[in-house]
Amino acid sequence: MRGDLVAPVELLPPGSGSLARGVPDAVPGTLFVLGGRGGIRVEPRPRFPVVFGRNEPEVHVCVGDGDPRVSRRHGVLCYDRDRWTLRNTGSLPIRLPGSALLLAGHEEPLGAVYTPLFIRTGPDREHLVEVRVAGRPVVGNSAEPEDATTAPPVWQLTDDERLALVSMGQRYLRHEAHPRPETWAGVAAELAELRPAAGWTAKKAEWCVVGVRKRLAAAGVRSLTREEVGEPVGNALNHNLVTELLVSTTIVPPDLRLLEG
């Protein structure tokens, strides 16, 4: 199907940065769709449905390659009446942000925002498709309500820090309705199975995360210390840390692939 593409369409190569971090300047309404093996950019026009699914020769964006529970053509994005609409053409539901499920045969309109789509095929297996619709450009210092927000600088993380934080914040990265941080024991168990030679323990995971939290607090990020939050602390410090990392796009949904082994 990719050989049939005509302008104004552009392929996005594998390894393209996450759409959560924004998109290049584009005509308002331009659709960006990205999977683990690349994606596509399409200007808003009718009669050009963008298809994603398992069968790479017949789709624009391949997702779930090798997983028989992902349908060959699992979803279609169509432009009509000045908006893009997502339709589930597969057998399994597509999970939207907030844990809403788009069932087979159903449709959902998309706004000019970042929308990660998840296809769950097993207890520990999910496939991600990133979707973003370009909004209107910002002119000068003014912004319209639907304009994209300028993100703060991305924080630097070591490989171990990123792995521990993605494990701890995976429910947030999956855009679940009521996410909470994973426990240290849960992080340690997952990473010990994933990287058995790395010596992951609950204490090592805690040290990694606490080190990041202290570094960001010293740099001026608020609500990352016990003194600011107050007692009882509970999960507040880790929740606030994960929130900052998400807002700054330091960690993004494609980082969940680090947990796939």
C-alpha positions in Angstrom: 0.0 0.0 0.0 2.9 2.4 0.7 3.8 2.3 -3.0 0.5 3.9 -3.8 1.2 7.1 -1.9 0.9 10.4 -3.7 1.5 14.0 -2.5 0.7 15.6 -0.1 1.8 12.5 1.8 5.1 11.8 3.5 6.5 8.6 5.1 7.9 8.8 8.6 11.0 6.6 9.0 11.5 4.1 11.8 13.2 5.8 14.7 11.2 9.1 14.3 10.8 10.9 17.6 7.7 10.4 19.6 4.7 12.5 18.5 4.2 13.4 22.1 7.1 15.8 21.7 5.4 17.7 18.9 5.3 17.7 15.2 7.0 19.8 12.5 5.2 22.8 11.0 2.3 21.6 9.0 -1.0 22.6 7.5 -3.6 22.7 10.3 -5.4 19.3 10.4 -2.4 17.4 9.0 -2.5 13.9 10.5 0.7 12.2 11.8 0.5 8.4 12.6 3.5 6.5 14.0 4.2 2.9 14.9 7.3 1.1 15.9 8.3 0.6 12.3 7.7 4.1 11.0 4.6 6.0 10.0 2.9 8.5 7.8 2.1 12.2 7.5 -1.1 13.2 5.6 -2.5 16.6 4.8 -6.3 16.9 5.6 -8.2 15.7 2.6 -11.1 13.4 2.0 -10.8 10.1 0.2 -7.4 9.1 1.7 -8.1 6.7 4.6 -5.0 5.9 6.6 -4.9 2.3 7.6 -2.9 0.6 10.4 -2.6 -3.1 11.3 -0.5 -6.2 11.2 -0.3 -6.8 7.5 2.5 -4.4 6.5 2.0 -4.7 2.6 -1.6 -3.6 3.0 -1.4 -0.8 5.6 0.2 2.6 5.9 1.4 2.0 9.5 2.4 -1.5 10.7 1.6 -2.4 14.2 1.7 -5.7 16.0 3.9 -7.4 13.4 4.1 -11.1 14.2 1.2 -11.0 16.8 -1.7 -12.9 15.3 -4.2 -11.2 17.7 -3.7 -7.9 16.0 -5.9 -7.7 12.9 -4.4 -7.3 9.5 -6.3 -4.0 9.1 -7.0 -3.0 12.7 -8.0 0.6 12.3 -8.7 3.3 9.8 -8.4 7.1 10.1 -10.6 9.1 7.7 -10.9 12.9 7.1 -14.4 14.3 6.5 -16.2 17.5 7.5 -13.1 19.2 8.8 -12.0 16.5 11.2 -10.3 13.1 11.4 -12.2 10.1 12.7 -10.8 6.8 14.0 -12.7 3.6 13.2 -11.9 0.2 14.7 -11.9 -2.4 11.9 -10.2 -5.1 14.0 -11.4 -7.8 16.3 -9.9 -6.4 19.5 -10.8 -3.1 21.1 -8.5 -0.1 20.7 -7.8 1.6 24.1 -7.9 5.4 24.1 -6.6 7.8 26.7 -8.5 7.5 30.0 -9.0 3.8 29.4 -11.9 4.3 27.1 -12.4 1.4 24.7 -13.2 1.8 21.1 -14.9 -1.5 20.1 -15.0 -3.2 16.8 -17.1 -1.3 14.2 -17.2 1.9 16.3 -15.9 5.4 15.5 -14.3 8.2 17.5 -13.6 11.8 16.3 -10.0 13.1 17.0 -9.1 16.6 18.1 -5.9 18.5 17.4 -4.1 16.8 20.2 -1.7 13.9 20.8 -3.6 10.6 21.1 -1.8 7.3 21.9 -3.8 4.2 20.9 -3.2 0.8 22.5 -4.1 -2.6 21.3 -3.8 -5.2 24.1 -3.3 -8.8 23.0 -2.3 -10.4 26.3 -1.9 -9.8 30.0 1.6 -8.4 29.4 1.5 -7.4 25.8 0.3 -4.2 24.2 1.0 -2.5 20.9 1.1 1.3 20.5 0.1 3.6 17.7 0.8 7.3 18.1 -1.6 9.8 16.5 -1.4 13.5 16.4 -3.4 16.1 14.5 -1.6 19.4 13.8 -3.4 22.5 15.2 -3.2 26.1 14.1 0.2 27.8 14.4 0.9 30.3 17.1 1.3 33.8 15.9 3.5 36.1 18.0 3.0 35.7 21.7 -0.7 34.9 21.5 -2.3 31.5 21.5 -5.7 30.2 20.6 -7.4 27.7 23.0 -6.7 24.8 20.6 -3.1 25.7 19.9 -0.4 23.3 21.1 1.4 24.0 24.3 5.1 24.8 24.3 6.8 22.1 26.3 9.5 22.7 28.9 13.0 21.4 28.4 13.4 17.6 28.5 15.3 16.3 31.5 18.4 14.1 31.0 18.2 10.6 32.4 20.7 7.7 32.4 19.6 4.4 30.9 19.0 2.8 34.4 17.0 5.9 35.5 14.8 5.8 32.4 14.2 2.1 32.8 13.2 2.4 36.5 11.0 5.4 35.8 9.2 3.9 32.9 8.5 0.8 35.0 7.3 2.9 37.9 5.2 5.2 35.7 3.9 2.7 33.2 0.2 3.2 34.1 0.6 6.9 33.3 2.4 6.2 30.0 -0.6 3.9 29.1 -2.9 6.9 29.8 -5.0 4.8 32.2 -8.0 6.6 33.8 -6.6 6.6 37.4 -2.9 5.9 37.3 -0.7 5.3 40.3 3.0 4.7 40.6 4.2 1.1 40.7 5.7 -0.1 44.0 9.4 -0.5 44.4 8.9 -4.3 44.8 6.9 -4.3 41.6 9.5 -2.3 39.7 12.3 -4.6 41.0 10.4 -7.8 40.0 9.7 -6.6 36.5 13.3 -5.3 35.9 14.9 -8.4 37.5 13.0 -10.6 35.0 13.8 -8.2 32.1 17.5 -7.7 33.0 18.5 -10.6 35.3 22.2 -9.7 35.1 21.7 -6.1 36.2 21.1 -6.8 39.9 17.8 -5.0 40.2 16.3 -4.8 43.7 13.7 -2.7 45.3 16.4 -0.6 46.9 18.2 -0.1 43.6 15.0 1.0 41.9 14.3 3.4 44.8 17.8 5.0 44.7 17.5 5.6 40.9 14.1 7.3 41.3 15.1 9.3 44.4 18.2 10.5 42.7 16.2 11.9 39.8 13.7 13.5 42.2 16.4 15.3 44.2 18.1 16.5 41.0 14.9 18.0 39.6 14.0 19.5 43.0 17.4 21.2 43.1 16.7 22.5 39.6 13.6 24.2 40.8 10.8 21.7 40.1 8.2 22.1 42.9 6.4 19.5 45.1 9.1 16.9 44.9 10.2 17.1 48.6 8.5 16.0 51.8 8.7 19.5 53.2 6.6 20.9 50.3 4.1 18.0 50.1 3.6 17.5 53.9 2.6 14.4 55.7 1.2 11.9 55.0 3.3 11.7 51.8 2.0 8.4 50.4 2.6 8.2 46.6 2.6 12.0 46.2 6.3 12.5 45.6 6.5 9.8 42.9 3.2 10.9 41.4 4.5 14.5 41.1 7.8 13.3 39.7 6.1 11.2 37.0 3.8 14.1 36.2 6.7 16.4 35.6 8.5 13.8 33.4 5.3 13.4 31.3 4.6 17.1 31.0 8.2 17.7 29.9 8.0 14.7 27.5 11.1 13.3 29.3 9.3 10.0 29.2 6.8 9.2 26.5 4.5 6.3 25.6 7.0 4.7 23.1 9.3 4.2 26.1 7.1 1.4 27.2 8.9 -0.7 24.6 11.8 -0.8 27.0 9.7 -3.2 29.1 9.2 -5.6 26.3 12.6 -7.3 26.6 
